[in-house]
Amino acid sequence: MPDDVEKCDRAIHAAACLDRIDGKNLSQLKELIAEQPDKPKSNDPYVGACLPFPDLSKKVKANIAGLEGQR
């Protein structure tokens, strides 16, 4: 049973990550890789959603860098 819970948790985080990965909102992107120090940790599936997935985290960081470079 714990293995099933872990699989579900991982799937929810993957879905949350993919839901916002191409977004243009810096706050939401930073939330995906847990770079929101002012936001308390919660049960929000978006907070840190991409952390278990190195390739997705890398893409989010690249998107953030691109958006911050446009400022």
N, CA, C, O and CB atoms as a CASP TS submission, in Angstrom:
PFRMAT TS
TARGET T0000
AUTHOR 0000-0000-0000
METHOD Language model
MODEL 1
PARENT N/A
ATOM      1  N   MET     1       0.805  -1.204   0.000  1.00  0.00           N
ATOM      2  CA  MET     1       0.000   0.000   0.000  1.00  0.00           C
ATOM      3  C   MET     1       0.854   1.278   0.000  1.00  0.00           C
ATOM      4  O   MET     1       0.547   2.192  -0.765  1.00  0.00           O
ATOM      5  CB  MET     1      -0.919  -0.007   1.199  1.00  0.00           C
ATOM      6  N   PRO     2       1.914   1.386   0.824  1.00  0.00           N
ATOM      7  CA  PRO     2       2.732   2.607   0.783  1.00  0.00           C
ATOM      8  C   PRO     2       3.328   2.870  -0.590  1.00  0.00           C
ATOM      9  O   PRO     2       3.479   4.024  -0.990  1.00  0.00           O
ATOM     10  CB  PRO     2       3.846   2.517   1.800  1.00  0.00           C
ATOM     11  N   ASP     3       3.668   1.803  -1.320  1.00  0.00           N
ATOM     12  CA  ASP     3       4.217   1.970  -2.657  1.00  0.00           C
ATOM     13  C   ASP     3       3.191   2.613  -3.588  1.00  0.00           C
ATOM     14  O   ASP     3       3.540   3.436  -4.435  1.00  0.00           O
ATOM     15  CB  ASP     3       4.675   0.620  -3.219  1.00  0.00           C
ATOM     16  N   ASP     4       1.930   2.233  -3.427  1.00  0.00           N
ATOM     17  CA  ASP     4       0.864   2.820  -4.233  1.00  0.00           C
ATOM     18  C   ASP     4       0.687   4.305  -3.920  1.00  0.00           C
ATOM     19  O   ASP     4       0.460   5.117  -4.817  1.00  0.00           O
ATOM     20  CB  ASP     4      -0.450   2.073  -3.998  1.00  0.00           C
ATOM     21  N   VAL     5       0.793   4.640  -2.658  1.00  0.00           N
ATOM     22  CA  VAL     5       0.663   6.041  -2.243  1.00  0.00           C
ATOM     23  C   VAL     5       1.806   6.861  -2.839  1.00  0.00           C
ATOM     24  O   VAL     5       1.590   7.969  -3.329  1.00  0.00           O
ATOM     25  CB  VAL     5       0.655   6.163  -0.689  1.00  0.00           C
ATOM     26  N   GLU     6       3.015   6.315  -2.796  1.00  0.00           N
ATOM     27  CA  GLU     6       4.164   7.015  -3.372  1.00  0.00           C
ATOM     28  C   GLU     6       3.992   7.211  -4.881  1.00  0.00           C
ATOM     29  O   GLU     6       4.330   8.267  -5.416  1.00  0.00           O
ATOM     30  CB  GLU     6       5.460   6.239  -3.086  1.00  0.00           C
ATOM     31  N   LYS     7       3.470   6.201  -5.554  1.00  0.00           N
ATOM     32  CA  LYS     7       3.244   6.307  -6.999  1.00  0.00           C
ATOM     33  C   LYS     7       2.214   7.385  -7.297  1.00  0.00           C
ATOM     34  O   LYS     7       2.383   8.165  -8.234  1.00  0.00           O
ATOM     35  CB  LYS     7       2.782   4.957  -7.580  1.00  0.00           C
ATOM     36  N   CYS     8       1.154   7.432  -6.509  1.00  0.00           N
ATOM     37  CA  CYS     8       0.117   8.453  -6.706  1.00  0.00           C
ATOM     38  C   CYS     8       0.673   9.850  -6.434  1.00  0.00           C
ATOM     39  O   CYS     8       0.410  10.790  -7.185  1.00  0.00           O
ATOM     40  CB  CYS     8      -1.094   8.177  -5.790  1.00  0.00           C
ATOM     41  N   ASP     9       1.438   9.975  -5.360  1.00  0.00           N
ATOM     42  CA  ASP     9       2.037  11.262  -5.012  1.00  0.00           C
ATOM     43  C   ASP     9       2.957  11.736  -6.129  1.00  0.00           C
ATOM     44  O   ASP     9       2.927  12.907  -6.508  1.00  0.00           O
ATOM     45  CB  ASP     9       2.813  11.162  -3.687  1.00  0.00           C
ATOM     46  N   ARG    10       3.766  10.837  -6.651  1.00  0.00           N
ATOM     47  CA  ARG    10       4.688  11.167  -7.743  1.00  0.00           C
ATOM     48  C   ARG    10       3.911  11.583  -8.996  1.00  0.00           C
ATOM     49  O   ARG    10       4.297  12.530  -9.680  1.00  0.00           O
ATOM     50  CB  ARG    10       5.609   9.962  -8.058  1.00  0.00           C
ATOM     51  N   ALA    11       2.831  10.883  -9.291  1.00  0.00           N
ATOM     52  CA  ALA    11       2.011  11.210 -10.464  1.00  0.00           C
ATOM     53  C   ALA    11       1.356  12.584 -10.314  1.00  0.00           C
ATOM     54  O   ALA    11       1.269  13.340 -11.282  1.00  0.00           O
ATOM     55  CB  ALA    11       0.931  10.134 -10.679  1.00  0.00           C
ATOM     56  N   ILE    12       0.899  12.907  -9.111  1.00  0.00           N
ATOM     57  CA  ILE    12       0.288  14.218  -8.866  1.00  0.00           C
ATOM     58  C   ILE    12       1.324  15.319  -9.058  1.00  0.00           C
ATOM     59  O   ILE    12       1.036  16.346  -9.672  1.00  0.00           O
ATOM     60  CB  ILE    12      -0.316  14.287  -7.438  1.00  0.00           C
ATOM     61  N   HIS    13       2.532  15.108  -8.532  1.00  0.00           N
ATOM     62  CA  HIS    13       3.589  16.106  -8.703  1.00  0.00           C
ATOM     63  C   HIS    13       3.986  16.254 -10.169  1.00  0.00           C
ATOM     64  O   HIS    13       4.226  17.367 -10.638  1.00  0.00           O
ATOM     65  CB  HIS    13       4.812  15.730  -7.866  1.00  0.00           C
ATOM     66  N   ALA    14       4.056  15.150 -10.888  1.00  0.00           N
ATOM     67  CA  ALA    14       4.399  15.218 -12.316  1.00  0.00           C
ATOM     68  C   ALA    14       3.336  16.006 -13.075  1.00  0.00           C
ATOM     69  O   ALA    14       3.659  16.849 -13.912  1.00  0.00           O
ATOM     70  CB  ALA    14       4.543  13.794 -12.917  1.00  0.00           C
ATOM     71  N   ALA    15       2.075  15.730 -12.780  1.00  0.00           N
ATOM     72  CA  ALA    15       0.986  16.443 -13.457  1.00  0.00           C
ATOM     73  C   ALA    15       1.021  17.930 -13.132  1.00  0.00           C
ATOM     74  O   ALA    15       0.827  18.766 -14.015  1.00  0.00           O
ATOM     75  CB  ALA    15      -0.372  15.853 -13.059  1.00  0.00           C
ATOM     76  N   ALA    16       1.268  18.261 -11.872  1.00  0.00           N
ATOM     77  CA  ALA    16       1.339  19.673 -11.471  1.00  0.00           C
ATOM     78  C   ALA    16       2.501  20.366 -12.161  1.00  0.00           C
ATOM     79  O   ALA    16       2.370  21.499 -12.623  1.00  0.00           O
ATOM     80  CB  ALA    16       1.482  19.801  -9.942  1.00  0.00           C
ATOM     81  N   CYS    17       3.632  19.686 -12.231  1.00  0.00           N
ATOM     82  CA  CYS    17       4.813  20.257 -12.886  1.00  0.00           C
ATOM     83  C   CYS    17       4.518  20.514 -14.362  1.00  0.00           C
ATOM     84  O   CYS    17       4.775  21.605 -14.871  1.00  0.00           O
ATOM     85  CB  CYS    17       6.037  19.315 -12.735  1.00  0.00           C
ATOM     86  N   LEU    18       3.990  19.528 -15.033  1.00  0.00           N
ATOM     87  CA  LEU    18       3.713  19.660 -16.464  1.00  0.00           C
ATOM     88  C   LEU    18       2.612  20.682 -16.744  1.00  0.00           C
ATOM     89  O   LEU    18       2.573  21.282 -17.818  1.00  0.00           O
ATOM     90  CB  LEU    18       3.319  18.309 -17.045  1.00  0.00           C
ATOM     91  N   ASP    19       1.720  20.876 -15.776  1.00  0.00           N
ATOM     92  CA  ASP    19       0.625  21.833 -15.932  1.00  0.00           C
ATOM     93  C   ASP    19       1.150  23.261 -16.090  1.00  0.00           C
ATOM     94  O   ASP    19       0.571  24.061 -16.825  1.00  0.00           O
ATOM     95  CB  ASP    19      -0.323  21.753 -14.731  1.00  0.00           C
ATOM     96  N   ARG    20       2.239  23.574 -15.404  1.00  0.00           N
ATOM     97  CA  ARG    20       2.736  24.961 -15.399  1.00  0.00           C
ATOM     98  C   ARG    20       4.122  25.136 -16.003  1.00  0.00           C
ATOM     99  O   ARG    20       4.641  26.252 -16.021  1.00  0.00           O
ATOM    100  CB  ARG    20       2.757  25.475 -14.000  1.00  0.00           C
ATOM    101  N   ILE    21       4.724  24.084 -16.490  1.00  0.00           N
ATOM    102  CA  ILE    21       6.130  24.137 -16.890  1.00  0.00           C
ATOM    103  C   ILE    21       6.418  25.166 -17.990  1.00  0.00           C
ATOM    104  O   ILE    21       7.515  25.723 -18.030  1.00  0.00           O
ATOM    105  CB  ILE    21       6.568  22.777 -17.356  1.00  0.00           C
ATOM    106  N   ASP    22       5.478  25.422 -18.860  1.00  0.00           N
ATOM    107  CA  ASP    22       5.686  26.373 -19.953  1.00  0.00           C
ATOM    108  C   ASP    22       5.039  27.724 -19.684  1.00  0.00           C
ATOM    109  O   ASP    22       4.881  28.538 -20.594  1.00  0.00           O
ATOM    110  CB  ASP    22       5.142  25.802 -21.241  1.00  0.00           C
ATOM    111  N   GLY    23       4.668  27.959 -18.433  1.00  0.00           N
ATOM    112  CA  GLY    23       4.010  29.208 -18.072  1.00  0.00           C
ATOM    113  C   GLY    23       4.946  30.406 -18.134  1.00  0.00           C
ATOM    114  O   GLY    23       6.162  30.255 -18.250  1.00  0.00           O
ATOM    115  N   LYS    24       4.372  31.580 -18.056  1.00  0.00           N
ATOM    116  CA  LYS    24       5.132  32.834 -18.100  1.00  0.00           C
ATOM    117  C   LYS    24       5.089  33.571 -16.762  1.00  0.00           C
ATOM    118  O   LYS    24       5.637  34.666 -16.637  1.00  0.00           O
ATOM    119  CB  LYS    24       4.590  33.740 -19.208  1.00  0.00           C
ATOM    120  N   ASN    25       4.446  32.979 -15.771  1.00  0.00           N
ATOM    121  CA  ASN    25       4.332  33.593 -14.457  1.00  0.00           C
ATOM    122  C   ASN    25       5.523  33.146 -13.604  1.00  0.00           C
ATOM    123  O   ASN    25       5.618  31.980 -13.222  1.00  0.00           O
ATOM    124  CB  ASN    25       2.976  33.214 -13.776  1.00  0.00           C
ATOM    125  N   LEU    26       6.426  34.080 -13.312  1.00  0.00           N
ATOM    126  CA  LEU    26       7.645  33.756 -12.565  1.00  0.00           C
ATOM    127  C   LEU    26       7.349  33.145 -11.205  1.00  0.00           C
ATOM    128  O   LEU    26       8.018  32.196 -10.794  1.00  0.00           O
ATOM    129  CB  LEU    26       8.488  34.997 -12.386  1.00  0.00           C
ATOM    130  N   SER    27       6.371  33.668 -10.512  1.00  0.00           N
ATOM    131  CA  SER    27       6.038  33.142  -9.190  1.00  0.00           C
ATOM    132  C   SER    27       5.617  31.682  -9.272  1.00  0.00           C
ATOM    133  O   SER    27       6.034  30.861  -8.456  1.00  0.00           O
ATOM    134  CB  SER    27       4.926  33.972  -8.550  1.00  0.00           C
ATOM    135  N   GLN    28       4.792  31.366 -10.260  1.00  0.00           N
ATOM    136  CA  GLN    28       4.341  29.985 -10.413  1.00  0.00           C
ATOM    137  C   GLN    28       5.489  29.066 -10.813  1.00  0.00           C
ATOM    138  O   GLN    28       5.563  27.927 -10.353  1.00  0.00           O
ATOM    139  CB  GLN    28       3.225  29.906 -11.449  1.00  0.00           C
ATOM    140  N   LEU    29       6.381  29.556 -11.664  1.00  0.00           N
ATOM    141  CA  LEU    29       7.525  28.742 -12.068  1.00  0.00           C
ATOM    142  C   LEU    29       8.452  28.487 -10.881  1.00  0.00           C
ATOM    143  O   LEU    29       8.916  27.365 -10.678  1.00  0.00           O
ATOM    144  CB  LEU    29       8.297  29.428 -13.208  1.00  0.00           C
ATOM    145  N   LYS    30       8.716  29.520 -10.109  1.00  0.00           N
ATOM    146  CA  LYS    30       9.585  29.359  -8.945  1.00  0.00           C
ATOM    147  C   LYS    30       8.959  28.425  -7.915  1.00  0.00           C
ATOM    148  O   LYS    30       9.662  27.692  -7.219  1.00  0.00           O
ATOM    149  CB  LYS    30       9.881  30.719  -8.308  1.00  0.00           C
ATOM    150  N   GLU    31       7.665  28.458  -7.830  1.00  0.00           N
ATOM    151  CA  GLU    31       6.946  27.565  -6.925  1.00  0.00           C
ATOM    152  C   GLU    31       7.188  26.096  -7.306  1.00  0.00           C
ATOM    153  O   GLU    31       7.294  25.239  -6.429  1.00  0.00           O
ATOM    154  CB  GLU    31       5.435  27.883  -6.947  1.00  0.00           C
ATOM    155  N   LEU    32       7.274  25.812  -8.597  1.00  0.00           N
ATOM    156  CA  LEU    32       7.485  24.437  -9.064  1.00  0.00           C
ATOM    157  C   LEU    32       8.805  23.855  -8.593  1.00  0.00           C
ATOM    158  O   LEU    32       8.925  22.645  -8.401  1.00  0.00           O
ATOM    159  CB  LEU    32       7.428  24.389 -10.570  1.00  0.00           C
ATOM    160  N   ILE    33       9.794  24.719  -8.408  1.00  0.00           N
ATOM    161  CA  ILE    33      11.092  24.230  -7.941  1.00  0.00           C
ATOM    162  C   ILE    33      11.371  24.734  -6.520  1.00  0.00           C
ATOM    163  O   ILE    33      12.516  24.778  -6.071  1.00  0.00           O
ATOM    164  CB  ILE    33      12.220  24.678  -8.906  1.00  0.00           C
ATOM    165  N   ALA    34      10.307  25.107  -5.837  1.00  0.00           N
ATOM    166  CA  ALA    34      10.338  25.503  -4.420  1.00  0.00           C
ATOM    167  C   ALA    34      11.267  26.679  -4.155  1.00  0.00           C
ATOM    168  O   ALA    34      11.976  26.685  -3.148  1.00  0.00           O
ATOM    169  CB  ALA    34      10.763  24.331  -3.565  1.00  0.00           C
ATOM    170  N   GLU    35      11.278  27.667  -5.032  1.00  0.00           N
ATOM    171  CA  GLU    35      12.062  28.882  -4.824  1.00  0.00           C
ATOM    172  C   GLU    35      11.153  30.028  -4.393  1.00  0.00           C
ATOM    173  O   GLU    35      11.272  31.148  -4.890  1.00  0.00           O
ATOM    174  CB  GLU    35      12.833  29.260  -6.107  1.00  0.00           C
ATOM    175  N   GLN    36      10.271  29.746  -3.494  1.00  0.00           N
ATOM    176  CA  GLN    36       9.366  30.749  -2.956  1.00  0.00           C
ATOM    177  C   GLN    36       9.521  30.773  -1.444  1.00  0.00           C
ATOM    178  O   GLN    36       8.667  30.239  -0.737  1.00  0.00           O
ATOM    179  CB  GLN    36       7.892  30.459  -3.365  1.00  0.00           C
ATOM    180  N   PRO    37      10.588  31.376  -0.928  1.00  0.00           N
ATOM    181  CA  PRO    37      10.836  31.333   0.509  1.00  0.00           C
ATOM    182  C   PRO    37       9.747  31.991   1.344  1.00  0.00           C
ATOM    183  O   PRO    37       9.578  31.644   2.513  1.00  0.00           O
ATOM    184  CB  PRO    37      12.137  31.986   0.806  1.00  0.00           C
ATOM    185  N   ASP    38       9.006  32.934   0.770  1.00  0.00           N
ATOM    186  CA  ASP    38       7.970  33.623   1.531  1.00  0.00           C
ATOM    187  C   ASP    38       6.668  32.840   1.586  1.00  0.00           C
ATOM    188  O   ASP    38       5.758  33.207   2.329  1.00  0.00           O
ATOM    189  CB  ASP    38       7.715  34.982   0.938  1.00  0.00           C
ATOM    190  N   LYS    39       6.566  31.758   0.805  1.00  0.00           N
ATOM    191  CA  LYS    39       5.345  30.963   0.793  1.00  0.00           C
ATOM    192  C   LYS    39       5.527  29.747   1.700  1.00  0.00           C
ATOM    193  O   LYS    39       6.457  28.965   1.506  1.00  0.00           O
ATOM    194  CB  LYS    39       4.982  30.524  -0.653  1.00  0.00           C
ATOM    195  N   PRO    40       4.653  29.582   2.682  1.00  0.00           N
ATOM    196  CA  PRO    40       4.795  28.436   3.581  1.00  0.00           C
ATOM    197  C   PRO    40       4.548  27.111   2.855  1.00  0.00           C
ATOM    198  O   PRO    40       3.752  27.050   1.917  1.00  0.00           O
ATOM    199  CB  PRO    40       3.831  28.571   4.759  1.00  0.00           C
ATOM    200  N   LYS    41       5.223  26.067   3.288  1.00  0.00           N
ATOM    201  CA  LYS    41       5.038  24.733   2.717  1.00  0.00           C
ATOM    202  C   LYS    41       3.618  24.279   3.053  1.00  0.00           C
ATOM    203  O   LYS    41       3.154  24.440   4.182  1.00  0.00           O
ATOM    204  CB  LYS    41       6.112  23.711   3.267  1.00  0.00           C
ATOM    205  N   SER    42       2.953  23.726   2.084  1.00  0.00           N
ATOM    206  CA  SER    42       1.572  23.297   2.298  1.00  0.00           C
ATOM    207  C   SER    42       1.325  22.001   1.535  1.00  0.00           C
ATOM    208  O   SER    42       2.255  21.378   1.024  1.00  0.00           O
ATOM    209  CB  SER    42       0.570  24.399   1.849  1.00  0.00           C
ATOM    210  N   ASN    43       0.096  21.620   1.470  1.00  0.00           N
ATOM    211  CA  ASN    43      -0.283  20.437   0.699  1.00  0.00           C
ATOM    212  C   ASN    43      -0.516  20.785  -0.763  1.00  0.00           C
ATOM    213  O   ASN    43      -0.994  19.949  -1.531  1.00  0.00           O
ATOM    214  CB  ASN    43      -1.538  19.796   1.289  1.00  0.00           C
ATOM    215  N   ASP    44      -0.189  21.991  -1.150  1.00  0.00           N
ATOM    216  CA  ASP    44      -0.338  22.439  -2.532  1.00  0.00           C
ATOM    217  C   ASP    44       0.547  21.566  -3.424  1.00  0.00           C
ATOM    218  O   ASP    44       1.762  21.534  -3.229  1.00  0.00           O
ATOM    219  CB  ASP    44       0.035  23.955  -2.680  1.00  0.00           C
ATOM    220  N   PRO    45      -0.028  20.864  -4.391  1.00  0.00           N
ATOM    221  CA  PRO    45       0.778  19.971  -5.228  1.00  0.00           C
ATOM    222  C   PRO    45       1.776  20.696  -6.121  1.00  0.00           C
ATOM    223  O   PRO    45       2.694  20.069  -6.650  1.00  0.00           O
ATOM    224  CB  PRO    45      -0.122  19.138  -6.081  1.00  0.00           C
ATOM    225  N   TYR    46       1.613  22.003  -6.298  1.00  0.00           N
ATOM    226  CA  TYR    46       2.517  22.752  -7.160  1.00  0.00           C
ATOM    227  C   TYR    46       3.846  23.080  -6.483  1.00  0.00           C
ATOM    228  O   TYR    46       4.865  23.223  -7.159  1.00  0.00           O
ATOM    229  CB  TYR    46       1.851  24.025  -7.607  1.00  0.00           C
ATOM    230  N   VAL    47       3.845  23.199  -5.160  1.00  0.00           N
ATOM    231  CA  VAL    47       5.059  23.574  -4.432  1.00  0.00           C
ATOM    232  C   VAL    47       6.075  22.432  -4.517  1.00  0.00           C
ATOM    233  O   VAL    47       5.858  21.346  -3.981  1.00  0.00           O
ATOM    234  CB  VAL    47       4.734  23.913  -2.944  1.00  0.00           C
ATOM    235  N   GLY    48       7.168  22.700  -5.191  1.00  0.00           N
ATOM    236  CA  GLY    48       8.222  21.702  -5.347  1.00  0.00           C
ATOM    237  C   GLY    48       7.871  20.550  -6.270  1.00  0.00           C
ATOM    238  O   GLY    48       8.515  19.501  -6.224  1.00  0.00           O
ATOM    239  N   ALA    49       6.860  20.728  -7.106  1.00  0.00           N
ATOM    240  CA  ALA    49       6.366  19.639  -7.947  1.00  0.00           C
ATOM    241  C   ALA    49       7.420  19.071  -8.894  1.00  0.00           C
ATOM    242  O   ALA    49       7.408  17.874  -9.182  1.00  0.00           O
ATOM    243  CB  ALA    49       5.192  20.117  -8.745  1.00  0.00           C
ATOM    244  N   CYS    50       8.320  19.902  -9.375  1.00  0.00           N
ATOM    245  CA  CYS    50       9.304  19.430 -10.359  1.00  0.00           C
ATOM    246  C   CYS    50      10.576  18.877  -9.722  1.00  0.00           C
ATOM    247  O   CYS    50      11.408  18.293 -10.417  1.00  0.00           O
ATOM    248  CB  CYS    50       9.668  20.556 -11.295  1.00  0.00           C
ATOM    249  N   LEU    51      10.735  19.050  -8.426  1.00  0.00           N
ATOM    250  CA  LEU    51      11.970  18.620  -7.771  1.00  0.00           C
ATOM    251  C   LEU    51      12.300  17.134  -7.956  1.00  0.00           C
ATOM    252  O   LEU    51      13.474  16.806  -8.123  1.00  0.00           O
ATOM    253  CB  LEU    51      11.879  18.920  -6.313  1.00  0.00           C
ATOM    254  N   PRO    52      11.324  16.221  -7.935  1.00  0.00           N
ATOM    255  CA  PRO    52      11.667  14.808  -8.119  1.00  0.00           C
ATOM    256  C   PRO    52      12.080  14.455  -9.552  1.00  0.00           C
ATOM    257  O   PRO    52      12.478  13.323  -9.825  1.00  0.00           O
ATOM    258  CB  PRO    52      10.496  13.954  -7.718  1.00  0.00           C
ATOM    259  N   PHE    53      11.985  15.415 -10.452  1.00  0.00           N
ATOM    260  CA  PHE    53      12.250  15.156 -11.869  1.00  0.00           C
ATOM    261  C   PHE    53      13.341  16.101 -12.368  1.00  0.00           C
ATOM    262  O   PHE    53      13.042  17.228 -12.762  1.00  0.00           O
ATOM    263  CB  PHE    53      10.954  15.322 -12.714  1.00  0.00           C
ATOM    264  N   PRO    54      14.599  15.662 -12.359  1.00  0.00           N
ATOM    265  CA  PRO    54      15.722  16.548 -12.706  1.00  0.00           C
ATOM    266  C   PRO    54      15.595  17.207 -14.082  1.00  0.00           C
ATOM    267  O   PRO    54      15.927  18.383 -14.227  1.00  0.00           O
ATOM    268  CB  PRO    54      17.005  15.767 -12.655  1.00  0.00           C
ATOM    269  N   ASP    55      15.127  16.480 -15.083  1.00  0.00           N
ATOM    270  CA  ASP    55      14.996  17.073 -16.419  1.00  0.00           C
ATOM    271  C   ASP    55      13.950  18.176 -16.441  1.00  0.00           C
ATOM    272  O   ASP    55      14.141  19.206 -17.087  1.00  0.00           O
ATOM    273  CB  ASP    55      14.636  16.001 -17.444  1.00  0.00           C
ATOM    274  N   LEU    56      12.841  17.960 -15.735  1.00  0.00           N
ATOM    275  CA  LEU    56      11.789  18.977 -15.688  1.00  0.00           C
ATOM    276  C   LEU    56      12.250  20.186 -14.875  1.00  0.00           C
ATOM    277  O   LEU    56      11.968  21.327 -15.242  1.00  0.00           O
ATOM    278  CB  LEU    56      10.492  18.390 -15.086  1.00  0.00           C
ATOM    279  N   SER    57      12.954  19.939 -13.778  1.00  0.00           N
ATOM    280  CA  SER    57      13.483  21.047 -12.970  1.00  0.00           C
ATOM    281  C   SER    57      14.433  21.905 -13.789  1.00  0.00           C
ATOM    282  O   SER    57      14.415  23.133 -13.702  1.00  0.00           O
ATOM    283  CB  SER    57      14.203  20.512 -11.721  1.00  0.00           C
ATOM    284  N   LYS    58      15.253  21.250 -14.573  1.00  0.00           N
ATOM    285  CA  LYS    58      16.212  21.968 -15.429  1.00  0.00           C
ATOM    286  C   LYS    58      15.468  22.853 -16.435  1.00  0.00           C
ATOM    287  O   LYS    58      15.873  23.987 -16.690  1.00  0.00           O
ATOM    288  CB  LYS    58      17.139  20.962 -16.178  1.00  0.00           C
ATOM    289  N   LYS    59      14.382  22.329 -17.001  1.00  0.00           N
ATOM    290  CA  LYS    59      13.600  23.112 -17.966  1.00  0.00           C
ATOM    291  C   LYS    59      12.946  24.320 -17.285  1.00  0.00           C
ATOM    292  O   LYS    59      12.918  25.417 -17.841  1.00  0.00           O
ATOM    293  CB  LYS    59      12.520  22.225 -18.632  1.00  0.00           C
ATOM    294  N   VAL    60      12.427  24.104 -16.086  1.00  0.00           N
ATOM    295  CA  VAL    60      11.808  25.207 -15.345  1.00  0.00           C
ATOM    296  C   VAL    60      12.844  26.292 -15.049  1.00  0.00           C
ATOM    297  O   VAL    60      12.569  27.480 -15.217  1.00  0.00           O
ATOM    298  CB  VAL    60      11.175  24.692 -14.026  1.00  0.00           C
ATOM    299  N   LYS    61      14.035  25.880 -14.609  1.00  0.00           N
ATOM    300  CA  LYS    61      15.094  26.848 -14.313  1.00  0.00           C
ATOM    301  C   LYS    61      15.491  27.624 -15.568  1.00  0.00           C
ATOM    302  O   LYS    61      15.761  28.822 -15.497  1.00  0.00           O
ATOM    303  CB  LYS    61      16.323  26.135 -13.719  1.00  0.00           C
ATOM    304  N   ALA    62      15.528  26.949 -16.713  1.00  0.00           N
ATOM    305  CA  ALA    62      15.844  27.629 -17.968  1.00  0.00           C
ATOM    306  C   ALA    62      14.744  28.623 -18.326  1.00  0.00           C
ATOM    307  O   ALA    62      15.034  29.725 -18.790  1.00  0.00           O
ATOM    308  CB  ALA    62      16.034  26.606 -19.108  1.00  0.00           C
ATOM    309  N   ASN    63      13.495  28.249 -18.116  1.00  0.00           N
ATOM    310  CA  ASN    63      12.378  29.161 -18.388  1.00  0.00           C
ATOM    311  C   ASN    63      12.445  30.384 -17.476  1.00  0.00           C
ATOM    312  O   ASN    63      12.211  31.509 -17.917  1.00  0.00           O
ATOM    313  CB  ASN    63      11.028  28.434 -18.202  1.00  0.00           C
ATOM    314  N   ILE    64      12.767  30.156 -16.207  1.00  0.00           N
ATOM    315  CA  ILE    64      12.894  31.268 -15.256  1.00  0.00           C
ATOM    316  C   ILE    64      14.014  32.203 -15.699  1.00  0.00           C
ATOM    317  O   ILE    64      13.839  33.422 -15.719  1.00  0.00           O
ATOM    318  CB  ILE    64      13.167  30.740 -13.822  1.00  0.00           C
ATOM    319  N   ALA    65      15.160  31.634 -16.051  1.00  0.00           N
ATOM    320  CA  ALA    65      16.292  32.459 -16.496  1.00  0.00           C
ATOM    321  C   ALA    65      15.926  33.274 -17.732  1.00  0.00           C
ATOM    322  O   ALA    65      16.293  34.444 -17.844  1.00  0.00           O
ATOM    323  CB  ALA    65      17.516  31.576 -16.794  1.00  0.00           C
ATOM    324  N   GLY    66      15.210  32.657 -18.645  1.00  0.00           N
ATOM    325  CA  GLY    66      14.790  33.366 -19.853  1.00  0.00           C
ATOM    326  C   GLY    66      13.844  34.514 -19.547  1.00  0.00           C
ATOM    327  O   GLY    66      13.976  35.603 -20.106  1.00  0.00           O
ATOM    328  N   LEU    67      12.891  34.270 -18.657  1.00  0.00           N
ATOM    329  CA  LEU    67      11.935  35.317 -18.300  1.00  0.00           C
ATOM    330  C   LEU    67      12.613  36.435 -17.514  1.00  0.00           C
ATOM    331  O   LEU    67      12.302  37.609 -17.711  1.00  0.00           O
ATOM    332  CB  LEU    67      10.778  34.729 -17.487  1.00  0.00           C
ATOM    333  N   GLU    68      13.541  36.074 -16.623  1.00  0.00           N
ATOM    334  CA  GLU    68      14.245  37.112 -15.853  1.00  0.00           C
ATOM    335  C   GLU    68      15.176  37.916 -16.756  1.00  0.00           C
ATOM    336  O   GLU    68      15.446  39.085 -16.482  1.00  0.00           O
ATOM    337  CB  GLU    68      15.047  36.478 -14.695  1.00  0.00           C
ATOM    338  N   GLY    69      15.668  37.301 -17.827  1.00  0.00           N
ATOM    339  CA  GLY    69      16.516  38.009 -18.771  1.00  0.00           C
ATOM    340  C   GLY    69      15.740  38.991 -19.618  1.00  0.00           C
ATOM    341  O   GLY    69      16.327  39.912 -20.188  1.00  0.00           O
ATOM    342  N   GLN    70      14.430  38.817 -19.714  1.00  0.00           N
ATOM    343  CA  GLN    70      13.576  39.717 -20.495  1.00  0.00           C
ATOM    344  C   GLN    70      13.206  40.973 -19.740  1.00  0.00           C
ATOM    345  O   GLN    70      12.673  41.916 -20.325  1.00  0.00           O
ATOM    346  CB  GLN    70      12.324  39.005 -20.916  1.00  0.00           C
ATOM    347  N   ARG    71      13.481  40.999 -18.453  1.00  0.00           N
ATOM    348  CA  ARG    71      13.091  42.172 -17.637  1.00  0.00           C
ATOM    349  C   ARG    71      13.902  43.378 -17.993  1.00  0.00           C
ATOM    350  O   ARG    71      13.709  44.445 -17.411  1.00  0.00           O
ATOM    351  CB  ARG    71      13.247  41.882 -16.154  1.00  0.00           C
TER
END
